[in-house]
Amino acid sequence: MLKAANLIPQRRFVVVSGVVVMLMFSLVIRFFYLQVYFHDTYKKKAEVNRIRAIPLNAPRGLILDRNGEIIVDNYPTYVLTAIPGEIINKEKNFQIVSYCTGIDTSLLKTNYKKYYRGRFLPARLAKDLTFDQLSRIEEHKQELTGINYQQFPERYFPGKINASHLLGYVKEVDQAIIKEISEKEKYIYGDLVGWRGLEKVYENRLRGIKGVHFVEVDAYGREIGQSSDYEKENPVPGTDLQTTLLIPLQAMIEKILDGKRAVVLVSLPETGEMLAMVSKPDYSPDLFTGETTVDEWQEIISNPNKPLLNRMTHGLYPPGSTLKMITAMALMEKDKINYSEKINCNGVYELGDRQFHCWKEEGHGEMDLEQAIAQSCNVYFYHIVQRLSIDEWANACNEFGFGQRTEIDLASEAKGVVPNSRFMNKQYGRWGWSKGHLLNLSLGQGELVVTPIQMMQFINSLAMSGTTPALHVVKEKTHTIQTVHRYSKQTWNRMKKYMRNVVSSSHGTGNRANPGIPGLNVAGKTGTAQNPHGEPHAWFIGYGEKNKKRVSVVVLVENGGHGGVTAAPIAGRIFEFLFSSNENMNLAFSL
Amino acid sequence: MIQLFFQKFKESSISLLVIALFLTGVGLITLKSINAGQEGTFFQLSFFKELFFLIPALIAFITVFFIPRHTIHRYIYGFYGCMIILILIPFLGNEIASTYRWIDIGLPFGFQPSEFAKWIIVIALARYLSDHNLEMNHYSSSIIPIILVIIPAGIVLNQPDLGSAIIILVPLLPMLYWVGARPFHLFLMMAPLVSILTAFHWFSFTLWAIIMVFVIYKAKPNFVFSISTFFGNVFLGLLSPILWGMLKEYQQRRILTLFNPEIDPLGAAYQIIQSKTAIGAGGLFGKGWGQGTQTHLKFLPVQESDFIISVIGEEFGFLTILILITLFSIFILRTIRLAFNVDDRFSSLVLVGLGTIFTAHVFVNFAMTVGMIPVKGLPLPFVSYGGSFLLSSYIMVALIMNLSIDPKDY
């Protein structure tokens, strides 16, 4: 059969040859198009291709106290990264890394997925590597293709204070959280972003500017060497953030409040600067850096005392008797009160068919306004508050900033509630509420809830006769001035006199807030706020003044019992700390 | 004996060997340029290895050139059987780069049996088609040829080596056409593949259905056959999403990135983009030997084998590419002309089949480097680095030259 004759029609020969010619010609056209027609475009592209910009991490700015002491620092850690495109055998490489570092392979895989950005970009596998771990990795470097380690500046807390709610924390940007960042184009995976507190508010200042160095790289993204054509740009570290905090004071308060659920705020009313801000219970500020185990995290989340809650700005409490001052001032200004008018307190007040009790069961006896504030008599206020409508009372509260944000430079805060007639109609229906509610509200009970930071602003207004700069933790060139206009100078002065009596008179509820330092005048008001969660909350708000230097204090102890017994002594220790020695006075008034 | 050889050699188309050697030379020059940026002793680098591989390639050339054609004709089915076993062997051995293409023969380099399968299958096909001097315009007579290529193609596809599988399949069509099959039958063979490919978009699928109706109408087969052909293909098209799901992920990605290379600039399309950049940057005259920045900064993957054209394009420019394409065209067209002129049908079919293999290799390789078709992993004959393929290519040249001479007593 080999000899079968070959009888191919000419036509078929032409067709087959023609197909080959067409194919080859299409190649020529395509190469001409690329190499001659579009030559310039590709020439430029080739130029860019061999140079790659490698970002250099900028350390975040430090956070300092008012005297320059470091609160939040950076320290260099080592992170382990993997370049997906370079890894030849992922499974084996992870096993070796796991053997070298003791980190579970499943965690390595989770991180690898979490930080994956592309085949030729490093994905973070682990961080905070110790020197031991690094040297073991170095031993196995030959087998570990595509696995590298780099220095990375991590947040570090020198440890004198927690202030965790205030400082906030940073998070590493990954696939999940990049969606929630407002300026996401500025971040890549593995960067740090301020997530809560000061770290978040001052993110732009703290972040710094990443540097870049240009290297020649091969197709696998591997560096061949420094590029000579482009200059390296060094990273610019973030700006240090000087806060108004006073570390020794903050540390002392954190120690006093250990084991309590409480808030203490200290500020300078003249400037609005915060000296100390403590919310207890808190957590270690490095909870969010380093490796947090699931158990640790569970413990914090399930803790009934809610350590993650920032009570300073998000805790809502009835203010108790501290609010009597607003009721009094609103009446004084409207001339609806006679300073010498005496009202008899026999321990109980009847309105309609309801009975309202004074905290002192046997009654205070004959009371004028000054005595009623000093001894915090309820019955006196039951009488006089009826001269106000609920809206007049609510307006007075709003003027002091209740029901609104204080605009302190923390990431967020709660507004609280000041009930007015509209609120009450909504809550109880048009006819469902009565003057009886107002009696309760005027004592700082009932639907009225406030945050401790609002109380800070309230006491500053009282201390400064209505004009005080907005509260802040970081000093700016200008701060908005908060002003309460309505009251005359006499009203302010009278109020201050009454508050001094609370602390200094023999029957005053707040006299435990007075450390008895010569030349130091302390004024304030206690509060004992009934609440459905057990013992009343103990309040003390006040200020101390010596040589024209004023410090204001807010103390709240959740379920602490009587304000005068639990809260006032804490304020007393703060005044003692600040005013007993010139050294501490100088530190506090240094800025 | 030697005199006999020279006599036969003189009568053959020596120009084919000259072109092959010239192209190998271009390949070696390019490899030398690539080596300049690599580490390793002279003997470890591809230039030397390729030069070394040229020795067995030329020995094989001489041997195959000297085998009488009736010997080839007689033993080819035996070879075919051995070849099937050989391409199955890699599955018993170790995975190399997650494929089963290589046989470890105890030497520093592996051995890739699928390269040899390509031309063995062509010869076996040629024997079947010429032996069975059948009425080739009968549809059923193409069934055994189809089986002859489908079995090895299926095995190679599982290695997995899509490129080689296509090279094994492609010669069947021109060979059937060459031997007298009706174009309509070839259309019927192609139809299922086109049905699968067009099914991914309603427009292309509708267009294809209209073309099918037209072609079937023109060919005027009987009614039942027309209807079953049409609906069989439509059904296959509807099945194709399931077939798509059976493809390997990297194969899916390669096909998808053809249509939109920007999808994944660091993934599968990376090679195409880098290669296009290198070739485009070369311009008319190229950057000069050893001057390709893309090449030397290793932006190009597999630049020594599948993407050697990118290096040539960058360093030697469009004019050299034009010369290469022209030389390949001359080589292939000459082979087809020889196939037309040769006296016996067996030789003619072998030549057409081998010409098709060269055409497919050249076109696919050139086209993929510039993004005309998906990355297929096919080397360029004579030029690309690779021992098995060099050996195989020179054997094919020997076969063409051997079988194109008038059969005397050689």
Interface residues (C-beta under 8 A of the other chain):
Chain A: M1 L2 K3 A4 A5 N6 L7 I8 R12 F13 V15 V16 S17 V20 V21 L23 M24 S26 L27 V28 R30 F31 F32 L34 Q35 V36 F38 H39 T41 Y42 K43 K45 A46 E47 N49 R50 G85 G118 R119 F120 L121 E216 V217 D218 A219 Y220 I224
Chain B: R69 H70 H73 S130 D131 N133 P174 Y177 W178 L266 G267 Y270 Q274 K276 T277 A278 I279 G280 A281 G282 G283 L284 T293 Q294 L297 K298 F299 L300 P301 G313 G317 F318 I321 L322 I325 F328 S329 I332 L333 I336 R337 A339 F340 V342 D343 D344 R345 F346 S347 S348 V352 G355 T359 V362 F363 F366 A367 V370 M372
